[in-house]
Amino acid sequence: MTPRSDGRGRIEWEAAFRYYAELGAIRSFGKVARRFGVSDVAVCKHAKRNGWAERVQAIDAKTREKVDALVVRDRAIRLAETIDVIDRARTEVLGKLQTGDADVKLSDLPALIKLEMLIEGEATDRVEMTEVRQVIANVFVIAGRFIPREQRAAFLEAIGGLAGSIEAGPVLELVEGGETPKGDESA
């Protein structure tokens, strides 16, 4: 049975729009046409005249906002509960340590501290700048294998100021013909 407003074959356009909007990612005028027993062209014309695309765009945006707010709220609750568990565990361990009843390994402490720092948004790992510079330098040396010698200077110029922030040696190797980068003895 197709939804109609009266016995003369007139379509309930608001019901058709609701159906269209509810289809979500799989929405199409053809699906609405088949569901309501009218042509694709009729649905398309009505949809354009009545701003269906703009309406569903606004609905989708509001839906995303509500979903995002719920996700943020739920995540905040989970994080707060996790921090509470860590705080309780810490308090219990401290109490047992003070009374001498603790069966705690010193090796357990860094993991708990790291978890707490991670949850609270603090850095938990360090990457040395020298390591980053070395990786970039190695990329330059490897690039030198694939960039024709006459185009290397233009390549480095296109990279801009990056070359000045890494070790000069590998960059010069790129310009001069390149060698095997550090840590890549297989090439």
SULQUIDA-V86942 format. One record per helix or strand of 3 or more residues. SS is the DSSP state (~ for helix, > for strand). FROM is the first residue (numbers start at 0). LEN is the number of residues. Records with the same first field share a line. If there is no record, write none. Layout:
SS=FROM-LEN  FROM-LEN
This chain:
~=12-10  23-3  28-8  39-10  51-48  105-14  128-18  148-17  167-9
